[in-house]
Amino acid sequence: MLSNKNVQNAWNTTKFDIVVTEQFNSDCSLGLAHHLKLPVIGLASHALMPWHYSRFGISFNPSYVSHMFLSGGTKPSLYEKVERVLFDNYLRFIYKFYCQRIDQNTLAQYFDDVPPLEELGRNIKFQLVYSYFVHFGSSLYPQNVIEVGGYHVQKPKKLPDDIRKFIEESQHGVIYISFGSMLRSTTTPREKIETIISALKELPQRFIWKWEEDSLPGNPPNIYLSKWLPQNEILSHPNVLAFYSHSGLLGTSEALYHGIPMLAMPIFGDQPGNAAAIEESGLGVQIEFMELTKEGLLEKFKQILEPGFRAKVKTLSQAWKDRPVSSMDTAIHWTEFAARYPNLTFRSAAADVPLYQYLCLDVFFILLVIPLFIIVLFLRYIFGNKKETKTTNNKKKSKRE
């Protein structure tokens, strides 16, 4: 991008007020923002990445903080905690010594004196995170990390007539199925697809399935297939009862907004963390793709189709929408705020504290050394007195002899 003449012309001839940049696995845009002397708004279309925690001064405790790439949620087992610690530090190492090094070398080809990218990362004015506590639970975020989950959800448009008719003619409701681009006919084991289809045949509901092929094995008559579907509009229909998904964050937000229970089947990336949050929040239940069985699927569908379960999800949906300011307006406000006050810093002091101080290692050192020092003095005093007493006694004995 930096080598593109049109891009170079844009930053040389156009006046900008602020830089809004995706915070995923590259900090290259931070170097451009530094060159233009502009404040930065970070935008994450997912939960916080492992390398985001330190730059914003956020504690990552594997005992209760979920990891976006791993299962276990906020109540991990001992094995899952060990896995988190190892995997988290591995990812941070790769990001710092591989990704950032490449970005730093790339920026050096176009700009002079670009500071270390980790330092520029700590100077981000606000980080807008696509999450919300109703879904992910409470978090200890500083003031410059702001949750704006759900800002993409818009007012539903009119459904295409054929889809609307398929939904409204179903006497037992409809279940929507979409695995995004994660589960494809060319890469999915045939037995897994057949397992899903065999379970769907046992249910009285109709199904709308986003699928890139024109047919499924057996061509079940109760399944509507399409390569593209208006997901938000489908989930908004009152006759749609559940959403069977890979637990992608955007689709999950739409299900939350419309109060649709979810059957989450995570496959890749941030989906395990999203699925854990779906289950812990009460939005839905999980099922493992590698352990997929017909009986297991039917049991999970039975859970989320119960009236009591669906009623709880409707309450969760109300809480999701019950905000003093909409997520989109929140994002707009803090973006404009940062543009109005470009010279103010809002980062947490924790982002600047050395690691040994952040972990209170200096305090623990003092608390350990002082008692040890006192113990050593005490022991020296005792054994020193014993030695002097023994020497004195020996001298007295020698004189008597």
Order of alpha helices (4+ residues) and beta strands (2+ residues): alpha-beta-alpha-beta-alpha-alpha-alpha-alpha-beta-alpha-beta-alpha-beta-alpha-beta-beta-alpha-beta-alpha-beta-alpha-beta-alpha-alpha-alpha-alpha-alpha
